[in-house]
Amino acid sequence: MLNRFLSGRAKLLSAFAALMLLIAPTAAQAAKWFVDNTLGDVKAEDKKTPATPKPVQLIFEFQRNGEPNPRATKEVKPWIIESLKGTGAFSEVAEVPVAGGAVLSITFNNIVPQKELDKAKKDAFGAGLGFGLFGGVVATDRYDVTFEYLPGEGASSIKTLVQHALHMKYGKKDVEIPGTQVKNVTEAVKTVVRQATDHGVNNLVSDPAFPQ
């Protein structure tokens, strides 16, 4: 059922996929997606860019609870590259070694506590029985995004951690979601990726050790 509802990109939301398996496809389409408001966009007055951007080699991996998720890595990587280029912090973003030897490693780890997933499954079952009329489901995907930038051979690396979250609501559960609603799950994930990347890179560029 889930395969008829979710696109290939949306399947990377493994936590939500587990609970949506318990809901009919027509009901699943009625789910509402919210990007957590805590992080938000980088404010214009806080944005930092180097005077002379340099090229960087990207090494990226998407994980689920610390375990590599190759399928999600493949799907999310283009969004990461697009976001990196949009920051203006690098003259080029490549997947091969670049002049100067700079390397940026990004690990996007989807944290899914088992107790939260179990509760979401239970709530989804109850909501599905009543087609959302007698309650509903609220689930949260949390992300720890680690950035490590190596300016070049022999240099010390610069590290930063950015945390973000994505919320899903289904049914008529009367609860306020601490996020901004987006039109679908793909747009939700792309927004999370962009905001996390923008903040991570801004933190790196703001570090005195980052080449200016």
Summary of the structure (lengths in Angstrom):
residues: 212
radius of gyration: 18.8
end to end distance: 51.3
largest distance: 61.4
contacts: 654
relative contact order: 0.24
helix: 36%
strand: 31%
